[in-house]
Structure formats: C-alpha cells, structure tokens
Amino acid sequence: MATGTKLDPWQLKTPPGSSEYAMWKDDSADPPTIVCQVGSTQLKYQFRAIADLHAMLKRHGDWLPLGGTDEQKPAPAGTVEAWGRDAGNPVGGWYGLKKGLRGRFGVYMPPLLEALGLAEVTHDAKNNKMRAI
C-alpha cells in the first residue's frame, strides 16, 4: 500500500469506480491536510476528517448513505456529505478547506477510509453507502 505522501499517494477510485484520483497527507499545512488530486483539480480536507468520520460511523453503527455533492448544492440529509459540512460535527462545519471546492466529501473521503481498512464502502452505480469496520 502507498504511504500517502505526495511522492507515494494513495491511488483511489470513486465508489462507482468511474473516476480515479490520488490523495496524500500534507503535514506542512496548518491544519494538516489531505490533498485530493482529481485530474487538474485539487481539493483539500482537514486531515482529522479520517479519524472524525471513522468515529462518527462507529457511533452510527450501520450503513450511511454517501450523498456526495458539490459545495454549491445542498447535501442530502442524513448522509456522509451532510455530516462533512454540518455545524454539529467536531470541526463545527466544513472539513473542506478550499472555498468553492469544499464539497464532494462524500465522494472522495469514503474510498480513503476503505483503503486504510477503517470502513466498508458499497460500489454500485449510484446511491452508495459506507459503514465503519
């Protein structure tokens, strides 16, 4: 498995398997960041999202819909995407750090948790979900 550095990023696919992307940790950022490179687009999420999302899934105890959507669209209630931007989560709002590109948390973070052995993710054409391991 990759080490999750810029030189050795995690190579991932979206839950339906339709798009490939890379993620790595940037320890030099404040706060520490997960960089998500999708083609020429770069999204950034707080690194703590990995542990926070895993803890929330453990508490939830069952499958949770992903609900991934862009920042400009409302997130479906009761989804990973909605939690990733909710004022009641551990960071008090968005885990995404790049204004205009803070969404898609429910698309790009679940496969990372799966690759790290922290979660299971379904891989259907749409309406995917995840749960903690």
Buried (B, 14 or more C-beta within 10 A) or exposed (E): EBEBEEEEBBEBEBBBEEEEBBBBBBEEBEEEBBBBBBEEEEBBBBBBBBEBBBEBBEEBEEEBBBBBBEBEEEBBEEBBBBBBBBEEBEBEEBBBBBEEBBBBBBBBBBBBBBBBEBBBBBEEEEEBBBBBE
